[in-house]
């Protein structure tokens, strides 16, 4: 798959404890992105953050949070990102979803790698 020089970055901010049918929501989102043929997805685990409720979530030892911030990033062409949004509307009960235009510098894989 080849990405054009200009693409979109879909960024989804959710909590580590967010679930869909008992499964971690970030896993469901990534698996669905793969199933739908999006270019790729990455999940990042935050060490500190707060959202709409202003409740602080932290990874500090003395204040262990059980619901750290999770960010799912997906880059693809605008049409594919747009077609993915209705699924997110159904899956995400609480969180933030953003889209920004990005310039793709490189998108490649090692053909010999498994």
N, C-alpha and C positions, 0 to 999 in steps of 0.2 A: 504494500500500500504506500502511496506517495501523498504527502500532505503539501498543500500549496504554501507559498511563502507567508500568506496571511491566513490565519485560522482564528478560532475562538477558544478561550480557556473557560471552562465551566468549573466553578469552585463551589463546593457544597460543605457548609459548616454544620456539623451535627455533634451529638454527644456519644461518648463511648458506650453508654448504656442504652442508646436508642435501638429498638428492635422492630423487626417486621416478621410476624408469624414465628416469634421465638428466636430468630436468628439476628446476629448483629446487622444493623441497617447498612453500615459501610460495606460489609461483605455482599449484601444483596445488591447494592448499587453497582459495585465493581463487576460482579458476575453478570448483571443485566447489561452493562455497557459492553462487556466482552461478547455476550450472546448476540447483541445487536450490531456487532462489527465496528464499534468505535475504535479509534486509533490506539488508545491506551488510557489507563487510569492509574493513579497513585493515591494511596492513603497515607496521610501524615498524622501523627499523634502529637497533640499539643501538650506542653508542660504547664501552661497557665493560660487562663482565659475567662471571659464572662460573656453572656449573651443578653437577650431581651429581659431576663429576670434580674440581671445584675448580680447573680450569685457567682462567687469566685470559685473556679475549679482549678486545682493546683496539684502538682506532683511532689510538692515538698514533703519530706519524710514526716514531719510533725503534724501535717495537715493533709493526710492522704485523701484524695478525692476518688470516689468510685465512678466518676463520670467525667473523665478528661475530654477536652475538645478533640474532635476528629475532623480532618479536612480531606475531602475527596476531590482530586483534581483530574479533569478530563480535557484533553485537547483534541479538536477535530474541526472539520469544516462546519460553517454556520448551519447548514441544512441538517446535518446529523445531530448537532447540539440541540437545535430547535425541536427536532422530533423526539428527543430524549426528555424534554421538559414535562410533558404530561405524565410520564411515569413518576417523576420526582414529586409532582403535585399529589399523586396518590400515596406515595410512600412516606413523605416527610410530614410529620405532625408538628415538629418544632425545630427550627434551625434557620439558616440563611443560605440563599442560593444567589450567586453572582455570575455574570458573564463579562468577559473583557476580550478585546481584540489583542492578539499576540502575533509576533513575527516569528515564524519557524525558521531556525537556523539550520538544524539537522534533525532528521528522523530516519534512523537506519537500524538494521540489525545485522548480526553476523550470520550469514547464510549457513555456515558450518556448525553453528551452535544448535543444540537441541531445543 
